[in-house]
Amino acid sequence: MQLSFDAADRLAELVAARQGPVPAHEAARMLFALRGAPTAIARSLLDDVVREDARLAWHGDAVGRARTEADDVLLEHAAFVVFDLETTGLSAAKDRICEIGAQRVVELELRDTFQTLVDPGVPLPAAVAKLTGISPHVLVGAPRAAAAVRRFVAFAGDAVLVAHNARFDLSFLDRQVQRMTGRRVAAPVVDTVWLARRLLGGRVRRVGLSSLAQFFGTSVEPCHRALPDAEATAEVLLALIGLAQERGARTVGDLSELAAPRARRLHVKRSLVAEAPRTPGVYVFRDKHGQALYVGRARDLRARLRSYFAGERQRPAVEAALGALECVEWRRLGSELEAALEELRLLRELRPPANARGTRPDRHAYLGRRGSKWTVSAEPTEWGPLRSRSLARRAAQALDGFEGGTPAGALPALRERMRRLARTQRFEDAARLRDRARALEEVVAACGELARLRALRVCILVPGLEPGFRRAVFVASGRIAAVRSLPTGSGRVLEVEAGLAAAAGASVSLAPEDADELLLMASFLRRPPPELRVVELAAASILAA
């Protein structure tokens, strides 16, 4: 029975996430890890689950949500029943209901209420009595759970059910309804926790009922009793419906989609990465039009891609990309270094909107001389490229008045001028000069690192994708001069010679694209993975390695 419950829940979540029917073979693959099962077999495996759950129905050879008239009802005409349960504990399997409260909302107005104590048939724990204020003796003579739930179901009728943290309350309600009827609750359910998370974003730190009641200023204060908590939740619901309508929600179905947990909305998209390999590589998220949304790299593609659908929160831009995701492409590579270099290339080529790192070459800046004055320019010089134009401008301002020498040589004089201003109590001028001097120090440090990297003449060896192959990255003159695949046998000699010839003929590069690749390689050289080898640019050294 528990297995059937779990399968029904997962199948209902798949349908909700897809916002439409799920083909039987795909549902069987997701629920039972069956690959390539014929539709007839998949349907027979799923049939018992679908037939026994009122939320599900067959749509041809696909599983969909059982249609309810509530889906298309306009919010201003809808009927909701907001309910809350008090229980003897947290487990629906072991604990019992001890109170039910509900508030009806019709046409966006508060109407009648429902409240009953419930005899749980077991002693009320002292902690629950203290939290709720319910004395064990008042439960004596109260209706038993079956009668109380039957009265509540009659009160709710065909209304949309609403609860705060609905998964908890619904687990108790479902279990009791299943005992009575053999089926689960069929009504659509809206969870105000997830609805608040979706609509309020970062406007509230917590979405507990007390926090939301305070945020919206409800007339009823939650107090861990079923009816007051339901009444407070109803007022919160009305406020959230107003926010949902501002976002374009018109029907109950629209509201249910906004209230769907993130994990549920993304659950069905796990199938997009089900076949991802456990190798290094790059991946691209695309929308239904084929537009690239996000580019990433991974040492283990399968683990990285599955992490997006595991429920952890992502950056807002990545969250938006996941919401629009329709296709995931990946490319296997032999090493994480190659994956990182390929990611850089894709970022420049595709310019995906969800990536935080800017890779447009026209965003880089250089410091240069124009006559006796230092200026910020797009013309390549040894003082760049710098990723921040504002940083470059402050550094150029710091150099104002220094006609000769280098930016590094100007730093001692700048520091002395700053001390002199401070001694004469010109503190604002000293602070302004301090900020510019700090910018110049950053520029000098960044350009110093680039100068050291441009002097590198090395070959970096990493595993190739093909068994037995190595990939050789030849670095010279401030750029990657060549990347060659080294096979086994005598063929590797020719590849090494070709790479060395390309390195010998490479001209010095100050281009931002090459600087980005140099800085990326430097991060691997500082903390090299075990499979990476660095050798000098000499045939004997490379072949020996």
N, C-alpha and C positions, 0 to 999 in steps of 0.2 A: 504493500500500500504506500509506504514512504517513497519507494522508487517511482511509483505512478505520480504521486504528488510532485516530486522534483521534476520529472519529465514535463508534466503539464505546466508548471511554473516557467521552466526554461522555454518551452514552446510558445507560451503566451508572450514572453518577453521578446522572442524572435519576431513574432508577428507585430508586436507594438513598435519595435525598433524599425522594422521594414516599412511600417505604415501601409501594409498591404499583404496579400497572401504570399506565403513562402512555398516554393515547389517542394513536393514530398521528398525527392531525392536529396535536396539541400538540407531540409529539416532533419532527415535521418542522419546525414553526415555530421551535423552539428550536435545532435543529441546522443547518437550512438557510435560516433566515429566510424561510420560506414562510408567507404569511398567507392563510387561507381555502382551503387546498388540500383538495380532496375526500379522503375517507378512503382511497379506492382508490388514488389517486395517492400519497398520503403513505405508504401501506403498501408500495407497490412501490419507493419510494425507500429505505425503511428495511430492506427484506427481506434484502438482501445483508449488511448490517451485523449484523442479528439472527442470521441463519443461520450466519455465520462466527464468532460469539463465544459461547463456552460459558456465559458468564454470563447470557445473555439468551434469552428465549423469547416467542413470541406467546401472548397470553391474549385470544382473540377478536380484536378490532381494536385492542388495546392491547399495548404492549411492557412486559413484566415481567421480573423476575429468574427465571432458571431455578431451579426448586424443588430444594432439597437437603434431605436428611433431617436434616442437621446443624442446621438452623434451629430445630427444635423439641426438640432434645436438651437435657435439663437440664444445667446447668453441672457439677454434681457427677458426672455420668455421661459427660461429653464427653471426646473425645480431641483434643489439640492437638499440633502439631509446630511448635516454635519454631525458626526457622532464621536463619542469618546468612551472608552472602557476603562474601568479600574479593575485590576486583577490581583490575584494572590502572589504572583511572581512573574518572571520574564519569559517562561517557556510555555508555549501553547500546548506542547505535548504533555507537560506535567502539571501545570498550574490551571487555575479556574477564574472565570469572570465573577466579580463581586458587585459591580455596578455598571449600568448603562445610562448614558445621557445623550440627548440629541436635540438639535435645533433645526427646524425647517426654514429654508430660504426659498421664496417663490418670487419670480420677477424682480430679483435683486432687493427684496424686502424680507426682514425677519418676520417669521410667522410663529406657529405654535411649537411647543417643546414636548419632549418625552423624557421621562426619568423613572428608573426603577432600581432598587437594590436587588441583588441576586444572592441567593443562598448557595455558596460554592460547594457545600457538602464536605468541606475540609476546614480545619481550624484556620482562622485568619492570622497570618504571621504578625508578630508584634511590630515589626518594622513597617509593614503596610498600614497597620492601624494607626501608627504614629504619623506616617506621611500623609494619609488621607483624612484622618480624623474620624474614620468609621469605627465604631465600637463593635466588637464581635456579637454582642447580644442583639443589636438591631437587625442583624441578618437572619436571626431566628424567625421563621415564619414568612420570610421573603420568598418570592417565586424561585423555583429551581431554574437552572440555566436554560433548559429546553423551552419552558413556558415564557421566560423573559425574552429570549431571542425571537421566539415566534411572535410575540407582541411587537418587538422592535421591527421585525421584517414587515409586519403588516403596516406599521406606522410609516416606514420608509417607502413602501409601494414601489413605483417605477422611478423614483427620483435618483439622481446621480449621488453616490455616496462620497463624502469628503471626510478626511481625518488628517490630523497632524501626526506625521510619522505613521502613515497608513499601513505600512507593512506589518507593524507590531499589532495594531488593533484588528486588522483584517485576518491575521493568522489565527487569532482566538475565535473571531466570528466565523471564518471559513470552517474551522474544525467542528464547531457546534452545528452549523448548517449542514455539513456533510454527514454528521451523525444522524440528523433528522431526516434528510432527503436523499442522501447518497450523492449529492452534487454540491458544487461550491457556489459561492455568491456570484450571481450573473451580472449584477449592475456594474456599470463603469465606476471607477474610483479615482478621485483626484487627491493627491497628497500635497498639503500646503507647505510641507518642508521643502520639497523639490521645487514647487512653484515659486516659493520665496527666494530660493537660491538662484533660480533662473532670472527672476524679474528684478531682484534687488541688487544683484551683483555684489560690489564691495561697499554698499551703503550701510550694511549692518555686519557686525563681527560675528554674531551668532543668530541662528534661525530657530532657537528654541521657542516654545509658545510664549513664555514670559517675556522674552526679548522682543518678539514681534508685537505682542500686546502693548508693550510700553512704546515701541516705535510708532505704532499706528494710533495709540491713545484709545484703546478699546474701553467701553463703559464697564465691562465685566473683567475682573482680575482673575487669572487662572489660579487655582488653589488645590490641584490634585483631587478634585471631585469631578465626576463625570459631566454633570450638567453645566456647571460654570465653565469648565474647560471647553465643552462643545460650543457654548454661547460665545466665548472669547474667540475660538477658532472661526466661527461663522462671521464675526466682524472682521477678522483678518482676511478671510476669504473674499469678502466684498471689496476690501481695499485692493487686494491682489487682482481681482477681476478687472477693476478700473485700470490698473497698470497694464494688464494683458490686452485690454481693448485699445489702449494707446499704442500697443505694438501691432495692432491689426487683427487680434483674435476676435472672431465673430461668433463661433459656435462652441458647443460643449466639446466637440472633437478637437478644435483648436486649443482649448484650455487643457485638455488631457495631454496633448502633445507637449505643451510647455511644461507640464508637471511631470513628464516622464523622467526618471532618473537618468543621469548621464550614462551610467554603465548600461542601462537598458537601451538607450538610443544608439550606443556604439556596439552593442553585443553582436548584432547581425553582421557588422562590418569585419568581425574577426575572420570571416571566411576569405576576405581579400588577401590575408597574409598567411593562410593556412599552409601554403606550399613553400614558404620562404626557407632558404637553406641556412645551415649553421656555418656560414663562411663570411669572411669580410666582404664588404661591398657598399654600394650606394643605392639609395631609393628615392623615388619621386612620388608624391601624392598629387593626384589629378582630380579635377571635378568632372561633372557629366559632359562638359564641352571639351575636355582634354586639356584644359588650362593647368599648367603646373602651379600648385599651391605651396608646396614645401619640398625642400631637398635635404637629405641627411646622409650620414655615413654610419657604419657600424662595424665593429670587429666580429659580431655575431648577428647577422641580419635577422634571423628568426626571433632571438630574444629581444632585440631592440624594437622590431615592428610590433611584436605582441604586447610590449609594455604600453603602447599607446591605447590599448583596449582593455587594460587591467584595472581601470577606475581611478588611477592617479590623476591629479589635476595637472594640466599643462599651462604654458603661457597662453594668454588670451588669444594671440594670433594663431597659435597651433590648435587651440580649441575650435576656433572658427574654421580652420582648414579641415579638421576632423569632421565637423558638422557637414561640410560640403563634399566630403570625400566620396568618390565613386570608383576610383581605380588606383592601385598601388603597383608601380613598376620598380623592379630592382635589377641590379647588374652585379654578378659575382666577380670578385677580384681576389688576387692571391694574398694580399696583405693590407693591413690597415693604412699604411703609408700611401699605397696606390689609391685606396678608397678616399683618403683625405684629399689627394691631388685631383681626383676625378670630381669630388664634391665641389672644389673650388671652380673647376671648369664649368660644371653645370650651373652653379650660382651665377657666374658671369653670363652664361648663355641664356638661362631661363628667367632670371631675376624673379624668383617666386616671392609673393607678398608676405608669406608667414615667416620667412627667415629673418632673424634679428640682425645678422651680420650683413652690412652693405658691401657689395663687391663691384660697384660701378667704378671703372677707372677714372671717370670725370669727377669723382668726389675727392680724389687725392689732390694734394697740394705740395708745392716745393718752395723753399726759400731761395731767392736769387738776388743778384745785384743789378740794379738799374742806375748806372752812373755811380754815385757815391751812396745811394740809398738802398737798403734792404727791402725787398717787396715779396709778396706772395704771388706765385705764378703757377700755371699749369705746365710750363716748360720744364722738362726734366733737368735736374741738377743733382750734384752729389748730396745736397741737403734735402733729401726726401726720397721717396714720397711719404707724406704725412697724411694720416687718415682723418685728421680733424683740421678743417680750414680755420676754425676759430682759434685753435691752439697755434697754428702757423701765424695768424695775424698778431696774436699777443707776443709771440717770439720776435716778429719783425718790429713791433713797437718797442720792445726791449732793446733792440739793436739801433734804434734811432740815435744818431749822433756818433756812432762808431764807424768811421769811414774805412779803416783798414783792418787787417787781421781776419780771424774766423769767428763764428758765433761762440765757439768754446773759449776763445781768447778773450771775449768780452765779459765773461762771467765774473772774474775777480773785480773788475772795475765797477760792474753793476752792484755787486755786494757792498763795495766801499761806498758808493753813492747812496745806497739804501741806509747804511749806518749813519752817514753824515746827515741825511734828512731826519732820521730819528733823533739824533743829538740836538738838532735845532727845533725839535718838537713839531715838525711838519709831518705828522703821523699819517694823514690821508695820502699825501704824496708818497710816503714811504710804503704804505700798504699797496698802493697802485703799482709801484715799481716792484714790490715783492711778488705780486701775482704775475707780472710780466717776466720776471727773472725765473720763476718756477716753470713757466711755459717754455722759456728758452732752455732750461735744464732738461726738461722732458724731450725737447727736440734734439738737443745735443746727444742725449743718451740713445734715443731711437736711431739717429743717423749713425752713431758710433757702432751700434749693433749691426746695422745694414752694411757698413763699411767692412766689418769683420767677416760677415757672411759673403760679401762679394769677393773677398780674397780667397774663399774656400776653393780648393781643387780636389774633390773627392769623388769616389764612386760608392754609392749606397746599394747594398745587395739585400734583397728581400725575396721571399718565396714567390714563385710564379703560380698562376692558376692551374696550369697543366702539371701533372705529376713529374717530378724530376727536373723541372725547369726553374731557373732563377731569373728574377728581373733586376737589371742593373740600371741605376739612375746616375747619369754622369753630370756632375755639377761643376761649372767653370764659368768665369767671367760674369758672375752675378745672375746666373740663370741655370735652368735645367737644359743642358745642351743636347741631351739625347736620353731616351729610355729604350733599352734593348732586352729582348728575351734571350737568355743563354740556355741552349739545349744541352743535353748530355753529349759527350763525344767531341770530335774535332770541330764540329760546327760552332762551338762556343768561341773558338779563337777568332773566327771571322767577325762575329758579333762584337766581341770586345774591341777589335781593331777599328770597326766602324764607329763604335761609341767614342773611342779615343780621338779619332779623326774629327768627329763633330765637336768634341770639347776643345781641341786645338784650334779649330777655325772659328769658334764662337766669339763674337764681338761683345764688348762690355755693355751690359744692359742696366739702365736706370728706370725701366718701365715699371709701373705699379703692378702689373700682372706678375712679373718676375719677382718683384719684391714680396708680394703676397706668398708666392711659392717658397721663397727662401725662408721667410719667417715661419711658415708651416713646417718645413723640414727641420728648422732649428728646434722646434718644440719636440720633435721626435728624437733629435740628437741629444737633447738635454736628458730625456728619460727614454732611452731606446728600449723597445720591446725585445724579448729574447731572440726573435727570429731575424733581427736587423744587424747587418755588419757594415762597418765603414772602413774603407781602405783607400790608399793613395791612388792617384790616377796613373797607374803603371800596369802594363799588361800582366807582368809576372805576379804582382800582388793580387790583382783581380782574379786571375785564374787559380791561384793558390787558395784563395778564399772561397 
